[in-house]
C-alpha cells in the first residue's frame, strides 16, 4: 500500500514532472497532517 505512492513519485521525477525535493516535501507534509489529525482527534474523544 505504501509502495504505490513511492513508485508514483519516483516515476514523476524520472519523467521530469517534479524534482525529488517536491516529492519528499509532499510526503513529509502528508505525515505531519496525519499526525496532527490524530492528535486533534485524541484531544476531542
ROMARBA-396068 format. One line per field, with one value per residue: residue in one letter; x, y, z of N, C-alpha, C in turn. Coordinates in pm, 1 decimal, always signed. Each point is the difference from the previous one (the first is absolute). Example, Ala and Ser with C-alpha at 12.3 -4.5 7.8 and 13.67 -1.06 7.14 Angstrom:
! residues 2
r	A S $
nxx	+1319.0 -35.0 $
nyy	-569.0 +105.0 $
nzz	+780.0 -72.0 $
caxx	-89.0 +82.0 $
cayy	+119.0 +119.0 $
cazz	+0.0 +6.0 $
cxx	+90.0 -77.0 $
cyy	+120.0 +109.0 $
czz	+0.0 +73.0 $
This chain:
! residues 45
r	X X X X X X X X X X X X X X X X X X X X X X X X X X X X X X X X X X X X X X X X X X X X X $
nxx	+82.2 +113.8 +22.1 -129.5 -26.9 +84.2 -45.9 -120.7 +44.4 +62.5 -110.6 -64.0 +91.6 -11.7 -129.7 +58.6 -99.3 +88.0 +41.9 +107.5 +43.5 -68.9 +50.0 +121.5 -11.5 -54.9 +94.7 +90.9 -56.7 -5.1 +123.1 +40.2 -69.7 +47.5 +122.5 -13.1 -52.3 +93.4 +86.4 -57.9 -8.6 +121.8 +13.9 -69.7 +49.3 $
nyy	-119.1 -6.0 -113.7 -1.1 +73.5 -83.6 -107.8 +43.2 +35.8 -117.7 -52.8 +81.0 -35.6 -129.1 +26.8 +59.3 -57.3 -54.6 +78.0 -65.9 +124.5 +13.0 -116.2 +30.2 +123.5 -51.3 -92.4 +92.2 +74.8 -109.4 -33.9 +124.5 +2.9 -120.8 +32.5 +113.8 -66.2 -93.3 +101.7 +66.6 -112.1 -22.9 +128.6 -27.0 -120.6 $
nzz	+0.0 +62.6 -60.8 -21.4 +108.2 +60.0 -62.3 +27.9 +120.0 +9.8 -50.2 +82.9 +90.1 -28.2 -14.6 +103.5 +64.0 +84.3 +98.0 +38.3 +15.3 -113.8 -40.7 +45.0 -44.0 -107.5 +2.4 +29.2 -92.1 -73.0 +38.4 -16.6 -111.3 -27.3 +41.5 -63.9 -100.6 +15.5 +14.2 -100.9 -67.9 +41.1 -28.0 -107.8 -19.4 $
caxx	-82.2 +89.7 +89.3 -58.1 +30.0 +143.9 +36.0 -63.5 +84.2 +126.5 -26.3 -18.8 +134.5 +69.5 -50.4 +24.3 -117.8 +25.9 +132.4 -5.0 -36.4 -146.6 -56.6 +34.1 -77.9 -138.7 -9.2 +11.4 -123.7 -104.0 +22.6 -31.0 -145.5 -57.8 +29.1 -79.4 -139.5 -13.1 +10.5 -125.0 -105.6 +24.8 -37.8 -145.8 -74.6 $
cayy	+119.1 +115.3 -7.8 +67.7 +144.1 +21.7 -25.4 +105.5 +118.7 -21.6 +7.7 +141.0 +57.2 -60.2 +59.3 +143.5 +78.0 +57.7 -16.8 -91.5 +76.7 +12.6 -126.6 -15.6 +99.3 -46.3 -112.3 +51.9 +72.2 -101.0 -59.2 +102.9 +17.3 -118.4 +6.0 +108.8 -45.9 -99.0 +70.5 +74.7 -97.0 -52.9 +102.4 +16.8 -118.3 $
cazz	+0.0 +3.6 -115.0 -116.5 -3.8 -12.8 -139.8 -80.5 +15.4 -69.3 -144.0 -36.3 -3.3 -114.2 -123.6 +1.8 +38.1 +131.9 +59.7 +113.6 +120.1 -0.2 +45.9 +141.4 +75.5 +1.1 +92.9 +136.5 +28.8 +22.3 +132.1 +99.0 +2.0 +63.9 +143.6 +57.4 +3.5 +107.8 +126.1 +19.3 +31.1 +134.3 +95.6 -2.4 +43.8 $
cxx	+86.8 +87.1 -53.9 +26.9 +149.1 +43.3 -57.9 +84.0 +132.8 -16.7 -18.5 +133.3 +73.3 -42.1 +8.5 -119.0 +17.0 +146.8 -15.3 -41.0 -151.6 -65.1 +25.0 -81.8 -146.8 -20.2 +8.3 -124.5 -114.7 +14.5 -34.7 -151.2 -68.9 +21.4 -81.4 -147.3 -21.3 +6.5 -129.0 -113.5 +18.0 -42.1 -152.5 -74.0 +70.2 $
cyy	+125.9 +4.3 +78.1 +150.6 +30.6 -18.0 +108.8 +128.0 -14.2 +4.1 +145.0 +73.5 -49.7 +64.4 +153.0 +85.3 +69.4 -13.6 -94.0 +73.1 +21.7 -124.3 -19.1 +97.3 -40.6 -115.9 +44.7 +77.0 -97.4 -63.2 +99.2 +21.6 -116.3 +4.7 +109.6 -39.6 -100.0 +66.6 +75.0 -95.4 -58.3 +100.7 +14.3 -116.2 -64.2 $
czz	+0.0 -125.1 -120.8 +0.1 -14.8 -144.5 -91.2 +6.0 -72.7 -152.2 -45.2 -4.3 -124.2 -131.8 -1.9 +36.9 +135.1 +33.1 +118.5 +127.3 +8.8 +58.2 +148.9 +84.9 +7.2 +95.6 +144.8 +41.7 +28.6 +138.3 +110.2 +12.6 +70.2 +151.1 +68.5 +11.3 +112.4 +137.1 +30.6 +36.7 +139.6 +107.2 +11.0 +61.5 +114.2 $
